[in-house]
Amino acid sequence: MPPDASTRHGRPGPRTRRRASGRKRLLHAARHPDRLLRYVRRLTRDWRLLRASGGDHIAFYRAVMRSDVSKDANAAVGTPSQERWEAVGELQFSYLRSHGLLPTHHLLEIGCGNLRAGWRFIDYLAPGHYYGVDISPDILLAAQRVLAARGLQGKLPHLSLVEDMGLAHLPEGHFDMAHAHSVFSHSPLHVIDECLTHIPRVLKPGGFLDFTYNRTDDEEHHVLHEDFYYRPATLIALAENKGLTAAPMDDWDALPHRQCKIRVTAPPSPSP
């Protein structure tokens, strides 16, 4: 197992994320009444949506996205301003290019949202080489609007609605790289497990999946069933149990983004 970036050399790393528990967040909000009101409103909405979903997390989060997209598609993917939407998309795009993404590669974006980074990938890659999947029909409609506004229809991207992380409709051994930004940060462990179970099938030998997550070095927890916080060792062990090689991406963690990143790599082709 690769050394944990937070404990290398026996001391905390410079980018260690320590997240407050839901109880601490609520106490903090209580000291700021305006935030407390927003918290209670969101708590009430999420309780209602969770009940309506029957406890199915993907159905629940699909309803959350429907509610958020109806107000602001950019805010629904975590970037309330156009400036921040552009900046976070550029950050993701530049990072994968610096790690070897070529126009001839086939890229899978899990949780493509409204193409915050996706439109850049579509513009850069050869026609038909971008595949974006998402659980939310509402955000995919927003993605189509972004695609048209950027004049990228001729690049023939694939934008697919999915009901789970099984990736059953995708071809075997097709993708050089896969990318899931701010997806596992909103996913309980069984959803992450499902994705890591099936991602090796669609990657080329030696291909990789990069994913971001909310890091904690304390107790793992969630806030409102929307935001989940994991120790890196938990996610690394989960990936390695699927036959993937897993490593924290320290160069990403040095960038101006609150989430950490792990890369999981499929086994290489067997020697002849």
N, C-alpha and C positions, 0 to 999 in steps of 0.2 A: 504494500500500500504506500502511495506517495506520502511524504511528510506533510502534516497539516500546517498550512501557512500561518495559523494563529499560534502554534506552539513550537515552531522551528527554533532550534538552539535553546529550547527550554524557557522561552519568554514570549509574551504576547507579540504578535506581528503588528505592524503599523496600521493595517486596515481592518483590524478585528471589528466585526459588527456585534454590538450588544444591544438587543432589542428589549424594550420593556414588555412585561406581560400585560394581558388585557386588563387585569386589576390595576396595575400601575398606570396604564393609559387612562383608565376611568378616573382614578384619583387626580391625575394631572388635569383631565378635562374639567373636573369639579372645581378646580382653582381658576378655570377660565370658562365662565358661564356660556359664552357664545359657542365654544367648542363642545361643551356638554350638550347643548341643544342639538347640534348637528349629529353628535354621537347617538343620542337617544332616537332621533329620527331614523338614522341608518339602522340602529339596532331593531327598531320596530318594523321597518321595511324588510330587513333580512329575516327576522323571525317569521313574518308572514310568507315570504317567498320560500323559506326552508320547509315550512309546513306544507305548502302547496306542491313542493317537489317530492314529497314523501321521503325525504332524506337522501335522495339521489344528488350527489354533489354537482355533477355536470349539468343536470337539469336546473338545479338551484343557481349555478353560476351563469347559465344561459339566460335565466330570468333577470339576474343582476345586470348583465350586459344590456339586455333589452331596456331596462329602466335607465341605465346610465347613458346609453346611446341616444335615447329620446331627448336627453338634455344637451349633450355635447359629445360627439364621437371621439374627439381628441382627448377630452378629459376621461372618457370611458377606458382608454388605454393608458391612463396615468400621466398624461401631459396636458394640463388645462390650458396652456397658452400655445399658440402656433409656433412661437420661437422655440419653446422647449420641445415641442413635437418634432420640429426639424432637427434640433440638436441631438436628441436621443436617437433618432433614426440615423443620422450621420455617424454617430459614435458606433452603432452596431455594424454599419456598412464598412466603415474604415477598418474596424477591428478584424472582420473576416477577410477583407482584402489583404491586410498585413499578415494574415495567417495562411495565405496561399490561394484564396478564392480566385479562379480564373473564369473568363467569359464562357469557356467551353464546359465548365462544370455544371452538374445538376444539383440544385439547392432545394432542400425542403425546409420551409418555415412553419413550425408548429405554433399555432396561436398567432397567425399573421395579422390579426386585428384589421385596422383600416390602412394598412400598408405604410406605417410610420417609417419603417426601414425597407419594407418590401418594394416600394416603388423604385428605390435606388438599385436594389438587386435586379429587378425586372429590367431597368434601363441598361444595366451593365452586362447582364447575361445574354447569351444567344437566345433567339426566339424559342419559346416553349421549354426553357430550362429552369424556370422558376415554378415551384409548387407551393402554394400556401393553403393551409388548412386551419379551420377554426370551428369552435362549437356554436358560435353565435351567428344566426342568419342576419341579424340586424347590423352587426359590424362588417359582415361581408358585403352587404349592400353599400355601406359607407366606403368600403375598399373599392368597389366598382366605380363609385363617384370620383375617388382619388385617381384611379387608373385613367378615367376619361379626362379629368382635368389636366393630367400630366401628359396627355397625348400618347399613351403607351399601349394602345390597343393592338398595334401591329406586332408587339413582342409576344403575343399569345400566351400570357401566363395562365396557369391553372389555379383556380380559386375554388376550394372544395369545402362544403359543410360536412362536418363529422359529428357522430353522436357519442364517440368514445375515443380512447387512445389506442385502439387496436390497429389502425392504419391498414385495414384489410384491403382497401381498394387500391393501394399503391403497389407498384411492381417490385419484385424481389431484386436486391442488389443493384438498385438504380442510382442512388444518391451518393455523391462525393462528400457532401457535407449536409448536416441538418442543424437547425438553430431554433431554440425556444427561449425567447426573451420574455421575462415576467409572466411565465406560465406556471412553473413549479412553485413560484412564490404565492400562487393562489390555489394550490392543489394539496389535498390530503395525501398521505403516503400511498394509499392504495391506487390512486390515479397515477402518481409518479411511477409506481411499480409496474402498472400496465404499460405505460409508455416505454420504459426501459426493457420490458419483456419483448416488445414487438419491434423496437427500433433496429436491432441487429439484422432483422430480415430484409429491411429496405435499404440498408447502407451497403455500399461496395466494400469489399475487403479493405481494411485499413481506413475506411471512412469514419467520420466522427460526428457526434452531436455535442454542441455547446448549449448549456442551459444556465440561466441565472436563477438565484434563489435568495430568499431572506435568510441571513445567517444569524444564529445565536450560538453562544458558547455556554449558555445557561440551560434552563429547562426548555425543551421544545414545546411550542404552544401555537395557538391560532387566535386571531382576533376577528370576531363576528363571522367565522367560517369563510372569510374572504382572504385573509392574509395569514400565511403559514410560515413558521420560523423553524429552521432545522439546523442541527449541528452538521458540519461538513462530513464528519466520519459516518453519519447515518446514511447519507446519500451515496458516498463512495462505496460503502459496503453493499448497498442495494445494487449498484451497478456491477460491482465485481461478482456478485452472485449470479448475474446474467451472462457472465463470460466477457464482460467489457473491461477494458482498462480505464481507470478513472484517475483524474488529476485536477487539483485546484489550479485555476489560471491566475497566477499572481500578477501578470501584466495587466489583466482586466481590472483586478482589484485595486490597482494603482490609479485607475481612471476615475473621473468625477461621476460616479454612479453609486447609488446606495446598495444595490444588490451585488452579491458575489457570483462568480462563475465557476462551473466545473465542466471539464471536457471528458466525454466517454468515447472510447475508440473501439471500433469493431476489430476482431482478430484479422490478421493479414491472410492472404491466400496461402493455403498449405503448400509446402515445398514439393516440387515434382519428384 
